[in-house]
Amino acid sequence: MTDMQSPAPREGAWAKPMDKLQVTGIPKDAINLNVNGRRLEGPLQGFGQLWQKTYRVRLTGADIKPTQVIQVWKQNFGQFWPKGNDFYGPLTGIAPGDVALLNLTGPGGMPLSTGVRVIYADDESFSFMTPQGHMYAAMITFSAFEDDGATVVQVQPLLRASDPIYEIGMRLGYADKKEDEFWSATLVNVAKHFGVDAQVTQQVACLHPGWQWKYAGNIWHNAAIRTAMYTPVRVVRQLFKRNK
């Protein structure tokens, strides 16, 4: 566990239950796969080892309150992501119950289409949960809090590799490294937005070292495989449209 705790959840900020996800309002050039009709798949339903990661950046010298950070972050969430990764969510910002489409850069530069649902959001934090097929069966919490006179911004995923293929990627270090680079780069961008050039600190804890074989069948929904299979179809469709 971490040495500084995230804000306690507030009543009324939780999303209402949803049986199957639906995403709307997506730009035509986005790859819209692996979200509609999917169910959420949290850390309890994943295959691989259970990890808690904590990434933090300290906004030393910035006169900014945690609530101001969260307000800006929710309104411009995808803009802080590393280049080559797109977050297609509501234009009004992050709110409980929102479903967003993600177009990510996968292994070898291949595109990967998946999504998230906002399961909680208030003035000091917000949390996502991933759907079936995502790389991780995860809950990811984004927060900001005061510590010793400075605002600290934090990303804290609780995750397992969703299926055996993703777990291999974790064990080989590729997926693990990409995850660390992604959230570290995001926090660096958040800090720069508030005029702070700071380094990200990271803590990692393995909470359960075993595999959950009963969820090995999650591979059926593997978003990387399904996106790769769809990519040639998408290329042909784009060429056809250009030649019309």
Secondary structure as the mmCIF struct_conf table of DSSP 4:
data_model
#
loop_
_struct_conf.conf_type_id
_struct_conf.id
_struct_conf.beg_label_comp_id
_struct_conf.beg_label_asym_id
_struct_conf.beg_label_seq_id
_struct_conf.end_label_comp_id
_struct_conf.end_label_asym_id
_struct_conf.end_label_seq_id
BEND BEND1 ASP A 3 MET A 4
HELX_LH_PP_P HELX_LH_PP_P1 GLN A 5 PRO A 9
TURN_TY1_P TURN_TY1_P1 GLU A 11 GLY A 12
STRN STRN1 TRP A 14 TRP A 14
HELX_LH_PP_P HELX_LH_PP_P2 ALA A 15 PRO A 17
BEND BEND2 ASP A 19 LYS A 20
TURN_TY1_P TURN_TY1_P2 LYS A 28 ASP A 29
BEND BEND3 ALA A 30 ALA A 30
BEND BEND4 ASN A 34 ASN A 34
TURN_TY1_P TURN_TY1_P3 ASN A 36 GLY A 37
HELX_LH_PP_P HELX_LH_PP_P3 ARG A 38 ARG A 39
STRN STRN2 LEU A 40 LEU A 40
HELX_RH_3T_P HELX_RH_3T_P1 PRO A 43 GLN A 45
BEND BEND5 PHE A 47 GLY A 48
STRN STRN3 LEU A 50 ARG A 58
TURN_TY1_P TURN_TY1_P4 THR A 60 GLY A 61
HELX_RH_AL_P HELX_RH_AL_P1 PRO A 66 GLN A 75
TURN_TY1_P TURN_TY1_P5 ASN A 76 ASN A 76
HELX_RH_3T_P HELX_RH_3T_P2 PHE A 77 PHE A 80
BEND BEND6 TRP A 81 TRP A 81
HELX_LH_PP_P HELX_LH_PP_P4 PRO A 82 PRO A 82
TURN_TY1_P TURN_TY1_P6 LYS A 83 GLY A 84
STRN STRN4 ASP A 86 TYR A 88
TURN_TY1_P TURN_TY1_P7 LEU A 91 THR A 92
TURN_TY1_P TURN_TY1_P8 PRO A 96 GLY A 97
STRN STRN5 VAL A 99 THR A 105
HELX_RH_3T_P HELX_RH_3T_P3 PRO A 107 GLY A 109
STRN STRN6 PRO A 111 ALA A 121
BEND BEND7 ASP A 123 GLU A 124
STRN STRN7 SER A 125 MET A 129
HELX_LH_PP_P HELX_LH_PP_P5 THR A 130 THR A 130
STRN STRN8 PRO A 131 PRO A 131
TURN_TY1_P TURN_TY1_P9 GLN A 132 GLY A 133
BEND BEND8 HIS A 134 MET A 135
STRN STRN9 TYR A 136 ASP A 147
TURN_TY1_P TURN_TY1_P10 ASP A 148 GLY A 149
STRN STRN10 ALA A 150 ALA A 161
BEND BEND9 SER A 162 ASP A 163
HELX_RH_AL_P HELX_RH_AL_P2 PRO A 164 LEU A 172
TURN_TY1_P TURN_TY1_P11 GLY A 173 GLY A 173
HELX_RH_AL_P HELX_RH_AL_P3 TYR A 174 HIS A 193
TURN_TY1_P TURN_TY1_P12 PHE A 194 GLY A 195
HELX_LH_PP_P HELX_LH_PP_P6 GLN A 199 VAL A 200
STRN STRN11 THR A 201 HIS A 208
BEND BEND10 GLY A 210 GLY A 210
HELX_RH_3T_P HELX_RH_3T_P4 TRP A 213 HIS A 221
HELX_RH_AL_P HELX_RH_AL_P4 ALA A 223 ASN A 243
#
